[in-house]
Amino acid sequence: MIYNLKKIVLTIFFLFLSPPVSLAKPQNKTIIPVKVGVILGDLEHSVTEERWLSCIKLAISDVYASHAHYKTRLVLNIRESKHNIVAAAAKALDLIKNEEVKAIIGPLTSMETSFVISLGEEARVPIISFSATSPSLTSLSSPYFFQFAQNDSSQVKAISAIVKAFGWRQVVPIYVDTSSGEAVIPYLTDALEEVNARVAYRSVISPTATDDQIEKELYKLKTMQTRVFVLYMTPELCSKLVHKANEIGMMTEGYVWITTNGMTNSLKTIEFLNFIDGALGVETYVPMTKQLQEFMSRWHLQIQKDTPVSIISGLNLDVFALWAYDATFALAMAIEQVYGSTSSIVPEDTNVASNKSTDLESVAVSQHGLKLRKALLATKFQGIAGDFSLIDGQLQASTFQIVNINGGAPRKIGFWTPQNGLVNKANSSSSNIGPIIWPGDSLSVPRGWEIPTNGINLKIGVPVKDGFVELVKVTTDPSTNTTDVTGFSIDVFKAAVELLPYALPYEFVPFTNPNGTNTGLTYNDLCDQVYLGNFDAVVGDVTIRANRSLYVDFTMPYTEAGVVMVVPVKDIKRQSAWTFLKPWRWDLWLTITWPSSIPNWHKYLVLLLHHGFCTAYLIISMFSTNNISFVLWTAARVVSNLARFVMIVWIFVLLVLTINYTASLTSLYTVEKVQPTVTTLSDLLQNGDNVGYARNYVFDILIQVGFDKSKLKMFKTMVDIDEALTRGSANGGIAAVVDESPSMKIFIAKYCKNYTLLGPFFKTDGFAFVFPKHSPLVRDVSQAILNVTGGELIMNIENKWFKKESNCEDLNTRVSSKSLGTDSFWFLFVLVGLVSTVALIVSVASFIHKHRHVLVHPDTDPKPSTSEKIRAMFEIFNEKDLNYHTFKSKQPQETVEASSNNNSCPMSPALHHNPNPRDSNSVFDIEQPEDEPPEVLATPEDAVTVQEMHR
């Protein structure tokens, strides 16, 4: 009853508004009536549409009140489509063909408008919509369609900015199954991808869906991981959905609900706000200007004058009502510009049928439609909803306001502008928005996803391996039929899961053929299972590859990257006959031994400082290379302090050289050196050697390098690799094995004595865990992996699985256990023997030459036999050489002094040396008593004579 009374009052008010236009016109001015059609939905059952119509009529009143000189007056022809697409098209045809309207405001929905647009284009009648916001209308590219409302595609940037601000990676749009809903989703998807988010699932709700159908769809969403939902639907359908979501517990903590502007703009007029507490909304921002305040006052005053207070209590206008007002105001201005300058009577359009009908044939073409279109495009003014201007027939996107629904009312928390993105104020650049009270009255930002509530653990696939089980090992107990999965990769994953801020239930599922074997299965096949949805993740030694990342996502790598090569090593036989020369290079040997080198200058300097300038001795010393004997001789005769200082420095240098020579020579003889048999892949190619590998993608790399397929052999176990390397390429084995760094390190840890690791030769991204594309777990698990690999935990795991054998040593330098033989020093022995032999030959030849008279006695009778001569020579050789200075007595003191006065040069070191210091002429000798008579020495000739006489 109250509603009918309200309807009657509003109808009387609207009828009162239109006629006064003609009654209020000046009597001396010709008024040109111009028919304009209005297509609404159902005025009888929609209070919102009544408000929109009241704004249209109030706009007509205001425009002519403020522009009394206008000659034209709009005459409204109102039709109702009853929300039926065909009916809307029929009403539009009736208005164009029978009422000959010059423009049509409406219809309300995008689907209805899409059918009417073609009629308007054919008749050149502008179709003006203040509520149809679907992007699909723009794709029609009709020159006679004017969208006096914000296109829904303009808000997707604001929604994606919200998603980005809180770090959500997956979003589920829940939208109505209409052309409008289908049209906006591609824009939303593209906007989310720009911020590294994605649409995880599309929930489509039929406009006529029942409560049971909606409940079923919501339960389906509840079992999924994603908890961020974007609502795009009519307020009526949204009311039903949020009621059900609230009933099944989807409006609690952890959920995120975002409403699009189609709903948020109508929040003031809908009654389900209490059921959507904590939701975020995007709505068109309309600044409260003085003009808008005056309009609202006039509107409320007029409503209160004609409507009982009990009916109008709580009435509010949404932004669509403001757009309806601005659209009507703009249309009135454009019509005045076109028809106000023509004749006083608007001529009827041509090609009008003789009878009133809605046939599609012979639709009239408006003579001034093109001019009216241009006038609308050029219309610009300050409307109550903001600046009014059109570009390509569309109202330009403006600022959006972000609201948080709390306590049944929207609360402003920020803004989004095309220039600055999310800001806390409309004219600010600060990106902080809020505070926000989330569903469940929570102040913590929801993570955006949860573990599915269906009680099913994550199915994590693991590879079944025959070799390198230190990475992943799958064992099955036949008695209990239970599977145990261990290994380095498994321990890293478990450690990462323990660091997650939430529980992550999972179970490992071995990836095998139906018969339980792994024959023919590859890591690509394992990744495909994640893409196909058979596995929720893959944990194992899976390498990050570009082709795999196209359909799955990888976490951060948990191992170092690179493709390396393992090759056998060989001993370097460095104990050669010339090893003693290797501690010093040739330049050092030359520096020490060359007489005129800089280090030998010390000898000349010592002689100069001690003995003065003695040309003869300098010449002798120049060719002396025995630095050690020089030091020993000179040190016994150094008197000058300066000479002593020079000798100390040289002795220090000689000591350093000796120590270094000894140390270097020791290392050469006692440290065993090894080197790889090959060092690069190029060596293998040049030699034509066979090469082993363990992963399929390594095979592709080697083929790209240039290896022939026949030279490549695949191995699955470390034992097979060791046997092939031991045989060598010439014997049907391999010369090297190329594979991932972690696998080869495991091999080296076990077979450390015979092989070495080279590389990496190719860059890879390492091992990582596999998840579905855009999985929200990727970010959290990656963060946990960084915490694991960045601390001591990863070292403990590596020591557990990559432990080296106890007898492993550094292959590059290890102490040799072999004894040294004469083969290492044979040259020195030969040199010493050669020098000794030459010295002996020279000495014997000199002795024989000196005593040749014993062997030849031409005057002796009887002549001695040969044996007697030989015996006589041995007896002479066995006697002391009395001419040797050791047996010589000291010269008289005065003789020495005389000799000293006559010659200042010392004797040669070779002539002056005496091992008996008491028989030498050293300055340190103890002088003999002067009165002791000198000993009379016998000559060798006398000794021979005596011997011969005794015979």
TAMOMO-V197044 format. One record per helix or strand of 3 or more residues. SS is the DSSP state (H for helix, E for strand). FROM is the first residue (numbers start at 0). TO is the last residue. If there is no record, write none. Layout:
BEGIN
SS|FROM|TO / SS|FROM|TO
END
This chain:
BEGIN
H|1|22 / E|31|39 / H|46|65 / E|71|79 / H|84|96 / E|102|105 / H|109|122 / E|125|128 / H|134|139 / E|144|146 / H|151|164 / E|169|175 / H|178|193 / E|197|204 / H|210|221 / E|227|231 / H|234|246 / E|255|258 / H|260|263 / H|266|268 / H|272|274 / E|279|283 / H|289|305 / H|308|311 / H|318|338 / H|368|377 / E|380|382 / E|385|387 / E|399|405 / E|408|416 / E|420|422 / E|457|462 / E|472|476 / E|481|485 / H|487|497 / E|505|510 / H|522|530 / E|536|542 / H|547|549 / E|551|553 / E|562|571 / H|578|580 / H|585|592 / H|600|610 / H|614|621 / H|626|634 / H|640|669 / E|670|675 / H|680|686 / E|690|692 / H|695|704 / H|708|710 / E|711|713 / H|717|726 / H|728|730 / E|735|739 / H|740|749 / E|754|761 / E|766|771 / H|776|788 / H|791|800 / H|821|823 / H|825|849 / H|851|854 / H|865|877 / H|892|901 / H|908|911 / H|916|918 / H|939|949
END
